[in-house]
């Protein structure tokens, strides 16, 4: 605004706009209505796991998050688990990735579930992302726009960034276009990403925007127990 004023721009030639990711957080129904739709009691404790929208994220992240959810519900059996999916997630590709990791899946149409073990199942949801998150007491998510949306709903967030397959993460510049089959490229990309991970103080969008730690971050070579 100062620059516009110094350049003698007329006030009616510019306007303030919001942040697109934050402005997109508009709930279509109340928490009570969503709980009723999903069959959750008013005081039911619900946890959500957000695996991201890119194939690398959900094909690798979903089996990993299922392991985490299994451990949590084993220790806290009074919690329900949901996996809200981004609209771009391809169900056949996701199911193939789960089959490859030995994760059981059941259901089709509106109700889909993954086996958490011990007779416990986690609901896999399409089309109720923000509304289902609004019912949660904790969200575990990979980095992305969804971090900002969760924060906008005032739901506690834990960001998880496993770097086990760091070489497959997208990079800007020449590092993003070099094919991984070239000798040494995988090692180079891993080195770049691990170096960036040490140098960048925050990855989650709420933390980056605030310039301080609002939501905790787990980054590195991680196990489900971590």
C-alpha positions as CSV (number, residue, x, y, z in Angstrom):
1,X,0.0,0.0,0.0
2,X,2.9,2.3,0.7
3,X,4.4,1.6,-2.7
4,X,1.0,2.3,-4.4
5,X,0.7,5.6,-2.4
6,X,4.2,6.7,-3.4
7,X,3.4,5.8,-7.1
8,X,0.2,8.0,-6.8
9,X,-2.1,5.0,-7.5
10,X,-5.7,6.0,-6.9
11,X,-7.3,4.0,-4.0
12,X,-10.0,2.7,-6.3
13,X,-7.4,1.0,-8.5
14,X,-6.5,-1.6,-6.0
15,X,-8.2,-3.6,-3.3
16,X,-7.3,-6.0,-0.4
17,X,-8.1,-9.7,-0.8
18,X,-7.9,-12.5,1.6
19,X,-5.7,-15.7,1.6
20,X,-7.2,-18.2,-0.8
21,X,-6.5,-21.2,1.3
22,X,-8.0,-19.6,4.4
23,X,-11.0,-18.2,2.5
24,X,-11.8,-21.6,1.2
25,X,-12.5,-22.8,4.7
26,X,-16.3,-22.6,4.6
27,X,-18.3,-25.4,6.4
28,X,-21.4,-26.7,4.7
29,X,-22.8,-28.0,7.9
30,X,-22.3,-27.8,11.7
31,X,-20.2,-30.2,13.7
32,X,-23.4,-31.8,15.2
33,X,-24.8,-32.4,11.7
34,X,-21.5,-34.0,10.5
35,X,-21.3,-36.2,13.5
36,X,-24.9,-37.3,12.9
37,X,-24.1,-38.0,9.2
38,X,-21.0,-40.1,10.1
39,X,-22.6,-41.9,13.0
40,X,-20.4,-40.4,15.7
41,X,-21.8,-39.6,19.2
42,X,-21.7,-36.0,20.3
43,X,-18.7,-36.7,22.7
44,X,-17.0,-39.3,20.5
45,X,-13.2,-38.7,20.2
46,X,-12.2,-38.5,16.6
47,X,-8.7,-38.4,15.0
48,X,-8.0,-37.6,11.4
49,X,-5.0,-38.5,9.2
50,X,-4.4,-36.4,6.0
51,X,-2.2,-38.1,3.5
52,X,-1.9,-35.3,0.9
53,X,-3.2,-35.1,-2.7
54,X,-0.2,-36.2,-4.8
55,X,0.2,-39.9,-5.6
56,X,3.6,-40.1,-3.9
57,X,2.1,-38.7,-0.7
58,X,-1.0,-40.9,-0.5
59,X,0.5,-44.1,-1.9
60,X,3.4,-43.9,0.6
61,X,1.6,-42.0,3.4
62,X,-1.6,-43.9,3.7
63,X,0.0,-47.3,4.7
64,X,2.3,-45.4,7.1
65,X,-0.6,-43.5,8.7
66,X,-2.6,-46.7,9.0
67,X,0.3,-48.1,11.1
68,X,0.2,-45.0,13.3
69,X,-3.5,-45.1,13.7
70,X,-3.3,-48.8,14.6
71,X,-0.8,-48.1,17.4
72,X,-2.9,-45.1,18.7
73,X,-6.2,-47.0,18.8
74,X,-4.5,-50.0,20.4
75,X,-3.5,-47.7,23.3
76,X,-6.6,-45.4,23.1
77,X,-9.5,-47.7,22.0
78,X,-12.1,-45.0,22.7
79,X,-10.9,-43.0,19.7
80,X,-12.4,-43.3,16.2
81,X,-10.1,-42.7,13.2
82,X,-11.0,-41.1,9.8
83,X,-8.9,-40.6,6.7
84,X,-10.4,-37.6,4.8
85,X,-9.2,-37.8,1.2
86,X,-8.5,-35.0,-1.2
87,X,-10.8,-35.0,-4.3
88,X,-7.8,-35.7,-6.6
89,X,-6.9,-39.0,-4.8
90,X,-7.4,-41.9,-7.3
91,X,-9.1,-44.7,-5.4
92,X,-7.7,-47.6,-7.6
93,X,-4.2,-46.3,-7.2
94,X,-4.6,-45.9,-3.4
95,X,-6.1,-49.4,-3.1
96,X,-3.2,-50.9,-5.1
97,X,-0.7,-49.2,-2.8
98,X,-2.5,-50.5,0.3
99,X,-2.7,-54.0,-1.1
100,X,1.1,-53.9,-1.8
101,X,1.7,-53.1,1.9
102,X,-0.8,-55.8,3.1
103,X,-3.4,-53.3,4.4
104,X,-6.9,-54.7,4.2
105,X,-9.7,-52.6,2.7
106,X,-13.4,-53.1,2.7
107,X,-16.5,-51.4,1.4
108,X,-17.3,-49.3,-1.7
109,X,-19.6,-46.4,-2.6
110,X,-20.0,-44.1,0.4
111,X,-18.5,-46.3,3.1
112,X,-14.9,-47.4,2.8
113,X,-12.7,-48.6,5.6
114,X,-9.1,-49.8,6.3
115,X,-8.2,-52.4,8.8
116,X,-6.4,-51.0,11.9
117,X,-6.2,-54.5,13.5
118,X,-7.9,-55.9,16.6
119,X,-11.3,-55.5,15.0
120,X,-10.8,-51.8,14.6
121,X,-11.4,-50.0,11.3
122,X,-10.7,-46.5,10.1
123,X,-13.2,-44.7,7.8
124,X,-11.9,-43.4,4.5
125,X,-13.9,-40.4,3.4
126,X,-14.3,-38.5,0.1
127,X,-16.3,-35.2,-0.1
128,X,-16.5,-34.3,3.6
129,X,-12.9,-33.1,4.2
130,X,-13.4,-29.8,6.1
131,X,-16.6,-30.9,7.8
132,X,-15.1,-34.2,9.1
133,X,-11.9,-32.4,10.3
134,X,-14.1,-30.0,12.2
135,X,-15.2,-33.0,14.4
136,X,-11.6,-34.0,15.4
137,X,-9.6,-33.4,18.5
138,X,-6.3,-34.0,16.6
139,X,-5.2,-34.1,12.9
140,X,-2.0,-35.7,11.7
141,X,-1.0,-34.5,8.3
142,X,1.7,-34.2,5.7
143,X,2.8,-30.7,4.7
144,X,0.4,-28.8,2.4
145,X,-2.5,-26.4,2.1
146,X,-4.5,-28.7,4.4
147,X,-2.3,-27.6,7.3
148,X,-3.6,-24.1,7.0
149,X,-7.2,-25.2,6.7
150,X,-6.9,-27.3,9.8
151,X,-5.4,-24.3,11.7
152,X,-8.3,-22.1,10.4
153,X,-10.7,-24.6,12.1
154,X,-8.8,-24.3,15.4
155,X,-8.1,-28.1,15.4
156,X,-4.8,-29.2,16.9
157,X,-2.4,-30.3,14.2
158,X,0.7,-32.5,14.1
159,X,2.7,-32.2,10.8
160,X,4.6,-35.3,9.8
161,X,7.2,-35.3,7.0
162,X,8.9,-38.7,6.5
163,X,12.1,-38.4,4.5
164,X,12.6,-42.1,3.8
165,X,12.0,-41.6,0.1
166,X,13.3,-38.0,0.0
167,X,14.7,-38.5,-3.5
168,X,11.1,-38.8,-4.9
169,X,9.9,-35.4,-3.5
170,X,9.5,-32.7,-6.1
171,X,12.1,-29.9,-6.2
172,X,12.2,-26.5,-7.9
173,X,14.8,-25.8,-10.6
174,X,17.1,-28.3,-12.2
175,X,16.8,-30.8,-9.3
176,X,13.1,-31.2,-10.2
177,X,13.7,-32.2,-13.8
178,X,16.7,-34.5,-13.6
179,X,15.5,-38.1,-14.1
180,X,16.1,-40.4,-11.1
181,X,17.6,-43.2,-13.3
182,X,20.7,-41.1,-14.1
183,X,23.6,-42.3,-12.0
184,X,24.0,-40.3,-8.8
185,X,20.7,-38.3,-9.1
186,X,18.9,-40.1,-6.3
187,X,21.9,-39.5,-4.0
188,X,22.1,-35.9,-5.0
189,X,18.4,-35.2,-4.4
190,X,18.5,-36.9,-1.0
191,X,21.5,-34.8,-0.1
192,X,19.7,-31.6,-1.2
193,X,16.5,-32.3,0.6
194,X,18.2,-33.4,3.9
195,X,20.3,-30.2,3.7
196,X,17.1,-28.1,3.1
197,X,15.4,-29.9,6.0
198,X,18.2,-28.8,8.4
199,X,18.3,-25.2,7.1
200,X,14.5,-24.6,6.9
201,X,13.1,-23.8,10.4
202,X,9.5,-24.5,9.6
203,X,7.7,-26.5,6.9
204,X,4.1,-26.4,8.0
205,X,2.2,-23.4,6.5
206,X,0.8,-22.0,9.8
207,X,4.3,-22.0,11.2
208,X,5.9,-20.4,8.1
209,X,3.3,-17.6,8.0
210,X,3.6,-16.9,11.8
211,X,7.4,-17.2,11.8
212,X,7.1,-19.4,14.9
213,X,6.1,-22.9,16.0
214,X,2.3,-23.0,16.3
215,X,1.8,-26.7,15.3
216,X,4.5,-29.2,16.1
217,X,6.5,-30.8,13.3
218,X,8.0,-34.3,13.0
219,X,10.6,-34.4,10.1
220,X,13.2,-36.9,9.2
221,X,13.6,-40.7,9.0
222,X,10.5,-41.7,10.9
223,X,8.9,-44.9,12.2
224,X,5.2,-45.3,13.1
225,X,6.3,-45.6,16.8
226,X,8.0,-42.2,16.5
